[in-house]
Amino acid sequence: MTMRTRTLGTTGPRTSALGLGCMGMSALYGEADRAESVATIHAALEAGVTLLDTGDFYAMGHNEMLIGEALRTAPAALREQALTSVKFGALRDPAGNWSGYDGRPAAVKNFAAYSLQRLGVDHIDVYRIARLDPDVPIEETVGAIAELIEKGYVRHVGLSEVGAETVRRAAATAPIADLQIEYSLISRGIERDILPTTRELGISITAYGVLSRGLISGHFSRDRQLAPTDFRAHSPRFQGENLQHNLDLVEALRRIAEGKGVTVAQTAIAWVLSRGEDIVPLVGARTRARLTESLGALDVTLDAADLAAIEEAVPADAAAGDRYPTAQMAHLDSER
């Protein structure tokens, strides 16, 4: 396995070809084992993965504290190579309900203070609001992050789930390292306007959901029962006929993967890697076994014939169902 490196934008840090999305280790996808989560983060760092992605609202700070523990107990050399990517701004109540987003400059600095403490670091490498606050101009939010950069608390400005116009406004305010947004074989909306804009401006993409929350991992069974607290139990793509249709797409992809002697997940990740050097896929592995499988994608080469076969098996817009429930889709500036 060869671990390649990529730069987040024209001014951002160099990171490995894959990043580790840590959300599932704390919330939204069922129970996770803390010791195994820490071991998985350590294994990722040992394998050369540098980018660790989290959000301060993932289990109300639990995920940041988990990463902090993993960094604190990792060998110094591995700890020093780690890059932290943090999303902020999502508001929650004690019951875990969502209540909007806060991008006011004072709130930005407040959120950062708590994240630095929970992570146990003196700076955050990439800092970004999770969703656009409709009541606060993006220029004000980005400007506050820029002030944190001036004071040494943050290294780079990132964006998350915003549309092309917002990307342009943000980039006119401060240098933007990357845009984090969902991108996978069955979530390709960014190809229309957003990806051309980020490439024009020299802004990288950090792609989350590359396995569509396990839907196109090759491991999701048709009769799987999800707990009410699992995000997927409410996701349109995992419901009824939508699920059956989407798993039919996975079976078509499986035939291609088996022909190459690799797994479905490795094929799906390799496809995202093939889309350009400016794209860093986040893999949401919660165990060392799943991490090992994901890292195997780095050794998968997709030639023109492979890509054509994948396109035929899983065309753009082939998925059934939105990627979020209706209420959450309403908060996505990237969908407007």
C-alpha positions, 0 to 999 in steps of 0.5 A: 500500500502506498500512502499518497499525500494531497494538499487541501487547497492552494494554501492548506496543509498536506494530508494523506490521500485518505482522511478518517471521519470519526463521527461514527465512533460517538454518535448516530450509527449505533453503539461503538466501542471506545477502546476499539475506536482509540485503537482505530485512530492509532492504526490510522495514524500508523498507516500514514493517515493524517487527517482526523475529522470531527464536529464539536456537536458529535455526541455533544463533545464526546467525539472531540474528547475521544480524539483527544484521548487517542492523540494523548496516548499516541506516540509523539511522532504520530501525534505530531503528524495528525491534522484536526478538522473540526466542524462547529455551529450546530446547536443541540439541547440536552436531549440531543435535538437539533435547534439550528446553527450559530455562525456569529463571530462571538459564537465562533470563538466560543466554540473554538475555545471549547474544542481546543480544550476537549481535543487537548491541542493548541491549535485546530488545523481546519475549522469550519461551520457545519452548515451555513447560518442563514441569519449571519453572512458567511463573510462574518463567520469566515472573518471570525475564523481568520481572526482565530488564525491571526492569534494562532488558534486555527491554521486554515479556514474550511467550509462545509455543505455550502453552494457555489455562490457561498464558496465564492463569497467566503473565498473573497473574505479569506483563503479557503483550504477546502470544502467538506461535502458529501460526494460518492458514486450515488451522491454526485450533485457537486459535479454540476456547479460546486466542483467546477467552482472549487477547482477554479478557486483552488479549493480542495474537496474533503469528501464525506459519505464516500460509502453513503453511510454504509449503504454502498459498502457491500456490507449492508443487508436488505433485512438489517434492523436499525435502532431508532437512534441510528441516523439511517433509520430516518434516512430516505435512502434506507427506507422501503423500496428506496433501500431495495433499489439502492442495494440493487445498485450495490450488487451491480457494483459488486460484480465489477469489484469481484471481477477485479478481486477487490471489495465493493467498499474498496471500489467505491472509495477508489472511484472517489480517489479517481475523481482528482488529486484535489479530492480527499475521501473521508472514510468512516471506519469504526474498527481496525478491520474496516480501516484496513479494508478502506486503506486497501482502496489505495492499491486499486487502480481503475482504468478507463474500462473500469470507470465506464463499467462503474458508470453503467452500473451506477449512473449519476442520479441513480440513487433513490431517495434524498441523502438527508430527511426533508427537514435537514435538506432544508438546511443545506445551502449546497442544495439550493 
